[in-house]
Amino acid sequence: MKKPLKSILTLGIFLLLTHAYSQGTGAKEPLKKTSAAVGNSVAIELKNLSEKSVTIFAGRKDELKTPEAKQKVYGGLSTNTIYANINEVVCIINGQGKPSSCTTVKTGVTEMEVNSAGTVINGK
Protein backbone atom coordinates (compact mmCIF):
# COMPACT_ATOMS: atom_id res chain seq x y z
CA MET A 1 0.00 0.00 0.00
CA LYS A 2 1.28 3.45 -0.80
CA LYS A 3 2.54 5.44 2.17
CA PRO A 4 0.14 8.50 1.87
CA LEU A 5 -2.93 6.25 1.61
CA LYS A 6 -1.77 4.14 4.56
CA SER A 7 -1.22 7.31 6.64
CA ILE A 8 -4.68 8.66 5.79
CA LEU A 9 -6.35 5.34 6.69
CA THR A 10 -4.39 5.11 9.94
CA LEU A 11 -5.35 8.69 10.86
CA GLY A 12 -9.03 8.04 10.00
CA ILE A 13 -9.15 4.90 12.14
CA PHE A 14 -7.42 6.74 14.98
CA LEU A 15 -9.95 9.60 14.85
CA LEU A 16 -12.88 7.18 14.68
CA LEU A 17 -11.65 5.20 17.70
CA THR A 18 -10.89 8.39 19.65
CA HIS A 19 -14.40 9.70 18.98
CA ALA A 20 -16.03 6.40 19.96
CA TYR A 21 -13.96 6.21 23.15
CA SER A 22 -14.82 9.77 24.16
CA GLN A 23 -18.54 9.07 23.69
CA GLY A 24 -18.47 6.02 25.92
CA THR A 25 -16.45 7.43 28.81
CA GLY A 26 -16.58 10.53 30.89
CA ALA A 27 -18.73 11.37 33.84
CA LYS A 28 -22.34 12.07 33.16
CA GLU A 29 -23.49 15.37 34.60
CA PRO A 30 -26.61 15.15 36.76
CA LEU A 31 -29.69 16.91 35.42
CA LYS A 32 -30.16 20.34 36.89
CA LYS A 33 -33.54 21.20 38.32
CA THR A 34 -35.06 24.21 36.68
CA SER A 35 -38.39 25.85 37.12
CA ALA A 36 -41.01 24.67 34.71
CA ALA A 37 -41.45 26.78 31.65
CA VAL A 38 -44.77 28.48 31.15
CA GLY A 39 -46.68 26.92 28.28
CA ASN A 40 -49.67 27.56 26.08
CA SER A 41 -52.73 29.47 27.23
CA VAL A 42 -55.81 27.42 28.09
CA ALA A 43 -59.41 28.26 28.95
CA ILE A 44 -60.50 26.77 32.27
CA GLU A 45 -64.03 26.52 33.58
CA LEU A 46 -63.99 27.71 37.20
CA LYS A 47 -66.86 26.47 39.34
CA ASN A 48 -67.38 28.23 42.66
CA LEU A 49 -69.44 25.86 44.83
CA SER A 50 -69.32 28.28 47.76
CA GLU A 51 -72.18 30.65 48.49
CA LYS A 52 -69.68 33.44 49.10
CA SER A 53 -67.56 35.28 46.57
CA VAL A 54 -63.91 34.26 46.23
CA THR A 55 -60.88 36.19 45.01
CA ILE A 56 -58.86 34.20 42.47
CA PHE A 57 -55.31 34.83 41.25
CA ALA A 58 -54.16 33.27 37.98
CA GLY A 59 -50.56 33.74 36.89
CA ARG A 60 -46.93 32.80 37.44
CA LYS A 61 -45.98 31.62 40.90
CA ASP A 62 -43.39 34.38 41.32
CA GLU A 63 -46.14 36.97 40.77
CA LEU A 64 -47.88 35.86 43.99
CA LYS A 65 -45.71 38.34 45.89
CA THR A 66 -47.91 41.08 44.43
CA PRO A 67 -51.09 39.32 43.28
CA GLU A 68 -53.30 42.42 43.02
CA ALA A 69 -52.72 42.90 39.29
CA LYS A 70 -53.88 39.40 38.37
CA GLN A 71 -56.72 38.74 40.77
CA LYS A 72 -60.44 38.89 40.22
CA VAL A 73 -63.49 38.32 42.42
CA TYR A 74 -65.93 35.60 41.35
CA GLY A 75 -69.43 35.41 42.79
CA GLY A 76 -70.78 32.57 44.88
CA LEU A 77 -72.39 29.54 43.23
CA SER A 78 -71.10 30.60 39.82
CA THR A 79 -69.38 29.14 36.80
CA ASN A 80 -66.83 31.32 35.02
CA THR A 81 -64.07 30.99 32.42
CA ILE A 82 -60.53 31.95 33.34
CA TYR A 83 -57.47 31.94 31.12
CA ALA A 84 -54.08 30.76 32.31
CA ASN A 85 -50.95 29.21 30.86
CA ILE A 86 -49.70 25.67 31.42
CA ASN A 87 -47.50 25.55 34.59
CA GLU A 88 -49.00 28.72 36.04
CA VAL A 89 -50.91 28.65 39.33
CA VAL A 90 -54.51 29.46 40.18
CA CYS A 91 -54.99 30.43 43.84
CA ILE A 92 -57.69 31.53 46.23
CA ILE A 93 -56.58 34.80 47.84
CA ASN A 94 -57.73 35.26 51.45
CA GLY A 95 -58.83 38.50 53.14
CA GLN A 96 -55.21 39.38 54.02
CA GLY A 97 -54.16 39.22 50.35
CA LYS A 98 -52.28 35.93 50.79
CA PRO A 99 -52.84 32.69 48.84
CA SER A 100 -54.78 30.15 50.92
CA SER A 101 -55.07 27.35 48.35
CA CYS A 102 -53.36 26.90 44.97
CA THR A 103 -53.34 24.44 42.11
CA THR A 104 -51.05 24.26 39.08
CA VAL A 105 -52.45 24.41 35.55
CA LYS A 106 -51.45 21.16 33.86
CA THR A 107 -51.95 19.87 30.35
CA GLY A 108 -55.46 18.46 30.06
CA VAL A 109 -56.93 20.47 32.94
CA THR A 110 -60.15 22.06 31.72
CA GLU A 111 -62.01 22.57 34.99
CA MET A 112 -61.22 23.92 38.44
CA GLU A 113 -63.51 23.84 41.40
CA VAL A 114 -63.67 25.89 44.60
CA ASN A 115 -65.14 23.81 47.45
CA SER A 116 -68.38 24.73 49.22
CA ALA A 117 -66.49 26.43 52.07
CA GLY A 118 -64.57 28.62 49.59
CA THR A 119 -61.23 27.49 51.03
CA VAL A 120 -59.80 24.92 48.58
CA ILE A 121 -59.34 24.94 44.80
CA ASN A 122 -58.72 21.76 42.77
CA GLY A 123 -58.04 21.12 39.09
CA LYS A 124 -59.88 18.43 37.15
HUPELIN-V246269 format. One record per residue. PSI is psi as a letter, one per 30 degrees, with the letter a starting at -180 (* if undefined). Layout:
psi->{PSI/PSI}
//
This chain:
psi->{k/k/e/e/e/e/e/e/e/e/e/e/e/e/e/e/e/e/e/e/e/f/e/f/l/k/k/k/k/l/k/k/k/l/k/k/k/k/a/l/k/l/k/k/j/j/k/j/f/l/f/l/l/k/k/k/k/j/a/k/e/f/f/f/e/i/f/e/f/h/l/k/k/k/l/l/h/l/k/l/k/l/k/l/l/k/g/l/l/k/k/k/k/a/f/g/g/k/k/f/k/l/k/k/j/l/k/f/k/f/k/k/k/k/l/f/f/g/f/k/k/k/k/*}
//
